[in-house]
Structures are given as structure tokens and as C-alpha cells.
Amino acid sequence: MKNISFIEIRSPDSNIFRRFPIPRVGAVLLSTILKNQGHNVRVYIEDIARPDWKFVEKSDIVCISTITSTVHYAYAIADRLRKLGVIVVIGGAHTTFMPDEAMGHADFVVRGEGDIALPALVEYIETGLPPVESIGGLTYRNLAGDIVHNPQGEFVKDLDTLPLPDFKLVHRWKNSNILPVATSRGCAFNCRFCLVSPMFGRKYRFRSVESVMGELKIRVKLSNSPIFFVDDNFAANRKRTKLILQGMNEIGLKPRWSAMVRPDIAKDPELLKIIADTGKPTVCIGFESINPESLKEYEKKQTLEDNITSIKKIKAHDIKIHGMFVFGADTDTVDTIKRTTDFATSMGLDSVQYMILTPLPGTKIYDEFKAQDRLLHTDWAKYDIHHVVYKPAMIAAHDLHFETLRAMRDFYSLDYILRRMSRLDLFYGAFGVYSRTMINKAIKSSDACVDGLCNLKSAI
């Protein structure tokens, strides 16, 4: 193949934090694998820069990575490219679980991990081998025109066998961009609204400490960009996490960095001390709710007491906390939303992200809501954690939408901004200004209606 393009579809306009793009590692890693096999590959991450459409349209194959809220745009691009005779391959969480739908717009769908399937598919397109029916996790049409779903392929067992993602392949990549680093896959938990376990399995797979440090050493030579460890649970193996963070100190890598962890890191004082000693860390924690019944409904395997204890211990080490909450459980009320900001403020959280429960295809909650006829529509563009797409149990749909936005605006209050600035915490002060501005725009942009459910002027 002369040219292969990868396109990571841009974040929805409703994404309040879209100006802080964190590229998904998948597209860069897959392009690196194909580059190493001798193909001319370019990666376009639309949140960073517009694609070079001249190159894309002349490509032999275009691989499109999409999630549910961006799939409508992915399909539009795919339709246009196929009319030009370009072979289109689509992958990502949404199309993994909706492959029949995706085949209305693509030549092939790679379901789940593509590290093995995609190189095999490219070889098949070039040479006719291996047989298409032998490629695990591939969806395609047979000679009769029928859609065929090959059995799911095996997960990559040894992540160290994969190459380091080559970000030089990314169009207009800048060293100032947030650098994503993946050190593991999978999650032992199986929250009802989460896609990680369905996509990557419930068994953790880890890169070795040596492999991760090798990547970080390369990164520190290039720049001191903020690093985001994209693992679903960076501290799943605490011993390994400690070695990585200690290694960062040893090589002098002390950037602003963040990672997703669970509240149980607070049970390990040594880990908290090591985190506090590395650069400018922020731990991102899915507290999800202050409602104990909602935590049970989400199957979080954590309690409100766990959340409170963890915040106190983490803050005692002067570690920044980004708290994530999901509103809309069947046990939630408007009061739950309003009290969450009081909780987040009083507990000293540094930043928050309030999300509306979204039943994404592939999750337990999607299957349940669909069976219960609770989905309002399948306009996938609205499945973006900022819109109500199902029938809530105890909150009016428009109240769930607007109270979520108002609550987040209340957290990023003028008092929040002034307090941060007075302490010379300029990053979070500026972040507060940005967040408050974007939330106000989000409220105003809903001026006509919310999913046809209410008129904003009567709702406010």
C-alpha cells in the first residue's frame, strides 16, 4: 500500500474540556505498527489539527477511530471517501458493539483491539493472505454481500511486544501537547456504565516497568510536556506503580502529570508519599456519586466513606484531585446534584467533571435501558455525557441536563477562581476561568431545547 491514513475524529462541541485534547493512543500505536511494516502512514487527530484531505483522499486505506458521540461524523467522512474509491476501515468502542450499523458506511470493521487484526487485514488487502475469515475480530462482507462477523480474536498477552507509539506520525504534533502514555490494559471492575471491561477484558495486562521507563526516557529527551497515563487504573498494581514513579524521579522527569486511579490508593501511605514527590501530580478519581445507593447501582465496589477517607488522606499529601461524578442513577434526585458541589467544595477537590449517565452501546446499562424501552432516541451525537438520552427515574430530563451544568458552574465559582489566584495557584485559577466560561456557553447554546424535551426559556 502506498499511503495509509488514520483519522481520530474530533471531540463533540459539547465537550467542555475539548481544548485540552488527550489523543487516544490506539491510532498512533496502530500506525506505528504499520509504519514498521513498511507502509507510508500519517495520523490525523482532529482535536489537534485539520487533516490534510489531499493526502487522505489519495490514500489506499483510511482507518477511522471513533466513539459513540462522534460516529455520525465518522460515517459522513467514510461515505465521502468510499465514493472516491478509498477503502475504509472503522474501529473504536462504538463500532465494536454496533458493527452491522458501521458496515453501512465502511468496507471493514475491526472490533476490539486492532494490534493483530489490522496488520493482518492490510496484508490481506494487499496479497489476499491470510484468509479473511481467519482474522479475529474482523467484520466484512462476503462474496454474496452478507455481513460476516469473525469470532473475536485474542487479546495481546504481552504488551511489551508492541512498539512505542511514534508521535512523529501525528500531523502537526507539538511537544506542548498533553502526552498520553499507556502502561496497561483492562480493568478488574465492571461498572454498569463503563466500556473498559467490555473492550479490553477484566484481567489487567501490564507493560513491564522497564518498557514504560524506556518510553519515558525518550519523552523526557524530546520535551517536558504534561503526561497523562491513560490506563483505566494506573495504580492497579501498586508495587509496579511505585517503581514507575520512582524511576521518573531518578531520570529527573518531573512534569505536570495525571492518571486515573481508584480511591483505594489512600490505603497505601508509601504510594501517596511517592506520588507527592513526583513533579506536579493530579489524580483523577471516579467518585461517581455522594449517594450511597447510586454507588451500589453503578456497581462501583466503593462506598461514600471510602471516597471521603481517600480525599482526606490524598489532600494531606498535597496531591491535586480531579473528581469525576455521574448524575442520573435511578436513586438520584435534583438534591443529589446540588449537594455534590457542596461536597466537592468542602472536601477541597481541585477540579471536577460532572457527567450525565450515558448508556453507551456495549455497557450493561445500555442493554438494560434498551430492554426496558427507556432510551429516548439513538441520535448518537447526543451520547456525549452532556445530554440526557434516556428516561430518568426520579428527575425530569431537562432538570438533569441543566442542573448538571449549573452545579459544575457553581463549583467553578468566582470565589473558586479568586481563592486559587490569591494562593498563586495560577494553573487552576486559569482553569477555573476557562471552565466557567465554557459552561456558560454550554448553557446558552441549549437555548432552544434539550433533545426536544423542554424549552430552555421555560426551564430556567
C-alpha angles and dihedrals in degrees: 000000000000099000134012123184129197119201123192105197117237122258117263116270087241091065102108092199097047092119088069098060118189108191116224108246094222099080093046093047094048092048089051091053091052092044089054088054090058103265125137102240135177128184124212117194104187094203087063103038142342114268121255093248093191090063093040094051091050093049120115091218131018118196115200123198116201145163127208098272093050100039095098089062092043090055091049091053091045092051092051094048094047090054086059090053096255118145108238125205118186127196140161140094098301098048091043088067098030101043096145090056091047092051088067086071107025140056092222138012120206108205121207120340113011101193093105102022100051098053088046090050093050089050090049091051090051101042110008090247140141096038109261092232090061095061108102118227094014125135119196144139121267125220090275090057095249120140112247125196111200115212113273113272125233121273118253101267100195111042090187088072090068120089123246110266110260106221090185085080090064113100110246094353111176127203088231092065118107105266116224116212120187116201101165145012133216135033130238091213125073110204112189095240099041130099099195097091095043090050103039106016135249095271116087117235115196135198112226119261088243092056093049093047090049089057094045092051089055091048095050090055091055101044146323094247122158110272126217117193100214096199114126088232113015091184097048088119103034096189091055092045091053091052092051093049093044088050090054089056092048093055092044095248104150107150130144101281139172139187140179114253139160125248090255091082085083089070089069112066092182091057092049091052092050091049091050091052094056119086116282105327129191120187115208111211129185100220085161098185148009087213109094091205092054091052088055091048091052090049090230096156089222134095135219088251089055090053095048094047092048094051092051094049095044093048089049086066091050092244117153116242127206105195122205123200133182120209127197108060114150088253095051125104133184087264089059090059095046094048091051093071090049088052095046093047097045092047091053100242110177097214137356141203118204115198133186114234106262122193100217118190108264096036127106091240093055092055091047096047092046091051090048092049090239098131110107094201144327098242090141093197088072093053089091103115088254100078134059109242101165139048108271117215103223106011129064109246094240091048091052090052099047099035089055091054093043092049092053091047089051090054092052090051127158087256090056091052095046093047092052093046093047089055089049089244088146098167095058092037090057091041089055092053091049094046094048091049093050093046091052089051090050091053093048093045089061088063098127105040147314111248088324090294103110145001111247094218090059093039098056 
